Amino acid sequence: MSGSEESKLEGSRVIFRCSVEGYPMNENLVWMHDGTEVINSSSRGSIINISANLTSTYSTLTLEKITHKQNGSYSCRYGKQTSKIEFRVIGKPIRQLEFGIRVLLALLSLIEK
């Protein structure tokens, strides 16, 4: 995971990945969402940490059925090192299209009067 931006459709699943290399590996890898630690739970996300060997650790944060509440900044922190990504949930296109058509029809009916 590197400092970047990502977006997914509402209701999708997203998986963030983070790997750290160094020695000694004596810190815990921590996931944050807008400055708050993400705890392994069904509502906030599931975290899997794997220590591959004495010099590397790998972690994933999985969010299921995402909603707009999960917009924001996600970061993977190990000691003083932090990797960050800005994440945005976008609405399902069909709803946006239907809304746009209704607005357009309403404007056309006003113009015709």
N, C-alpha and C positions, 0 to 999 in steps of 0.2 A: 504494500500500500504506500503510495507516495502522495505528496501534497497535490491534490487535483480535485476535480468536480465530477460527480456522477448523478444520473437521474434514472428512475425506474417508474413504471406504471403502478398506480395504486392497485393493491391486491397481489402484487408479485412477491417473489422471494429474492432477497439480496444476500450475498455472502461477501464479507470483507475479509481479506487475508493480510497477515502481518508476519514477517520473519525477522529474527534478530540473531546476529552472530557476535561472539565475543568470548572472552574468558576472564574471570570465572563467570558463569551464569548463575549469579546469586540473588537476582531480583525477580519479582513476579511481573509478568506481562499483564497490563491492565487496559481494558477498553473503556473509553469515555464517550458520552453523548452530550454535547453542549456543556462540558465541564463536570458532568455527573457520571460517576462510575456505573457502568452497565453490569448488573448482577445477572448471573445465569438464572433466567426465569422464563416461563412460557410467554409472559406478556412483554418483556423487554428484549428478549433474544437469547439464543443459546451460544455458549462459548465452548470451544474445544481448544485446549492447550496441549501441545506435544513437544516434549524435550527430545529432539532427535539424537543429541549426544552432549558431551560436556561443553561444546562451543556454540550450539545453536538451539533456538526455540522457535516454534511455529505455532500460530494461533489463527483461528477463524471465529468470526462473529456472524451468526446467521439470523436474519430477521424474516419471519414468515408473514405473509398477507399484510404487507406494509400499508400504512395509512399516513395522512399528512402530519400526524403527531410525531412521526419519526423523521421529519425534515430536520436538517441542521448539520452540525459539525461532529464528525466521528473521528476519534483518534486512538491510536495504539501507543501506549506508553510503556517504556522499559527503562527504569531508573530515570536519568535526566534526558533520555532520547524520546522524541515524540514524532510520530508520523500522522498526518492529518488529511482528511478528505471532507469536502463539502458535499452533502447529499440532499437531493430534492426528490420528493414524490410528486409525480405529475398525474393529473386526473385521467380517467379513461377517455380517449378521444371521442367516443360516440356521444357521451354526455355533453362535451364541449360543442360538438357539431350541432346537436339538437338545440342547445341554448342559442347558438349563433343564428340558426335558421329562424327561431322564434323572434329574436330581436330584429332581424332583417324584415320579417313579415310585419311586425308591429310598426317599424319605421315606414315601410311601404304603404301601409294603411293610413298612416298620418299624412303622408305626402299626397295621396289620392284625394283626401278630403278638402 
